[in-house]
Amino acid sequence: MVKIIHWLDEHLEEVLLTLLLIGISVLVVGQVFARYLFNHSLSWSDELARYFLVWSAFLSVSYCVKKRISIKIDQFQNSMSKPIIPWIKMIRHTIVFAFCAIMVPYAWTYVQQSIQSGATSSALQLPMVYIQSAPLVGFILLMIRVAQAWLREFRRSWKYLLISFKQFMKNQIKEKEEAV
């Protein structure tokens, strides 16, 4: 069970995003072939590709946080001293986590409304709850990944704090020895 959880922690978003990208590619290429070779349009392929794209958008945010490849402005952060940078990142992660914590109840309400309405997609007749649950899943995964990043930076900040404390103590001892 622990191995499965570890594997999911490491590869969940990668596998899902890869499958979604392959699905989008196959659907779009299939649609092109159907239109230009067979002069027949697939009514459902555009819809399914769009739904795959929606899911990939919400999943990719947590993947980017996990891999630390999100777009960010580093100028302010890089102007700070190295021991302060983890604290700045922790503040940023706290803001993102708070945003997700605010959005999850709204996403849950959105899913509940979708279930109650029983709406289906126009071409596939797929229950819209499958598509409209993407924000909920995305925000929950993002909260998990941001919490992991926060803990990583917390450990790093304490490492710098301990190094600074050791240096401070060495300086205090050195000053006392020089005073004697």
N, C-alpha and C positions, 0 to 999 in steps of 0.2 A: 504494500500500500504506500509506503514511504517513497519507494522508487517511482511509482506512478505519479504521485504528487510532485516530486522533484522534476520528473520529465515534463509534466504539464506546466510547471513553473518556468522551465527553460524554453519550451517549444510550442506552447499552445497558440500564441498569436502567429508565430511563423507558419505553422501548418495551416491554420485557418486562412491566413492571408494568401498563402501560396495557392490553396485550393480555390479561393475566390477569384484570384487573378487568372488562374487557368480556366475557370468557368467563364469569366468575362471574355477572355480571348476566344475560347471555343464558340461561345454564343455569337460574338460579333463576326468572326470569320464565317461561321455557319450562315448567318444572316446575309453576308455579302455574297457567298456562293449561291444561296437560294435566290437572291434577287437577280444577280447578273448571269448565272448559268442556267437556272431553271425558270427565270422570269416569274417567280413566286415568292411572296414575302411571308416570313414567319411572324405571325401576329404576337406571339408570346416571347420571343427571344429578346426584344428590346426591353420589355418589362422585367424579365428575370435578370438581365445584365444590370439594369438600373438598381434592382434590389441587392444584387451582389455588391455593387459599388457603394451603396449606403452602408451595408454591413462592414465592408473593408474600411470605409472612412472612420467608423467608430472604433474598430479594432486596432487600426493603425496608430491611434493616439497612445494607447497603452503600450504598444510595441515600441514606439519611439521613446517613451519615458524609460522603459526597461533597458533599451540599448543605449540610452543617453545620446540620441541623435536628433532630438527635437530642435527646431529652429529657435534660437534665442539670441539676445544681444549680449555679447560677452564683454563689451568695452567697460562698462561700469564694474562688473565683477573682476575683470583682470587688473583694474586699477587698485584693487584692495590687496592687503597683505595676505599671504597664503593661509594663515590661521583663521582669518575672518571669512574666507570664501565658503567653507562648509556651512557656516551660520547663515550666510546670505542664501545659499541653496535651500537650507531648511525652511527659511521664511517663504521662499518661492513655493516649495513643495506644500507648505501649510496652506498657502492661499489656494493652490490648485485643489488640494484635498477638501478645503472648505467649500469651494465652488461645486465640486462633485457631490458633496454631502447635501448641498442645497438642491442640486439638480436631480438626484436619485428619487426623491418623493414625487417630483413632477413627472419624471419618466415612468414611475410606477403607476401613477394616475393615468397617464397616457395609454399604458398597456391595458389597464383595467377598463378604460373606456372602449378600447378596441375590442376587447373580449365581449363586453356588454352589447356593443353595436352589431357584432357578428359580420362586420364588413369583409368583403373579399375583393381581391384584385380583379381588374376588368378582363384581362386576357386569360390568365391562368386559373382564376377562381380560387386562388390561394388565400387562406385566412390572413388578413392584414396584421394580425397580432404577431406573426412571424417576422414581418418587416418592421413593425413599429416597436418591437422589443429591442431593436438594435441600440437605441440610446441608453436604455436601462443596463443592458449587458456592458456596453462600452464604458459608461460612467462607473459601474462597479469594478470592472477590470482596471480602469484608470486609478480608482482609489487604492486598489491593492498595489499597483505598481508605484504609485506616488508614496505610499506608506513604506514600501521596500526602499525606495530611493532616500526617503527621509531618514530611515534607520541607518542606511549606509553613510550618509553625511553626518549623522549624530555620532557614529563611531569615529569617523575621521576628525570631527571637531574635538572630541575628548582626547584623541591622540595628540593633536596640536596643543590642547590645553595642558596635558601632562608634560609634554616637551617644554612648554613655556614655564610651567611650574618648576621643573627640574633646573632650568636655566636660571630662574629667579632665585632658587635656593643656593645654587652655586655662586651666584653674584653676592648673595647675602653673606655666605661663609667667607668668600674672598674679601669683602669689605670689613668683616670683623677681624680677619687675620691681619689685614693691612692697618687697622686701627690699633692693634696691640703692638 
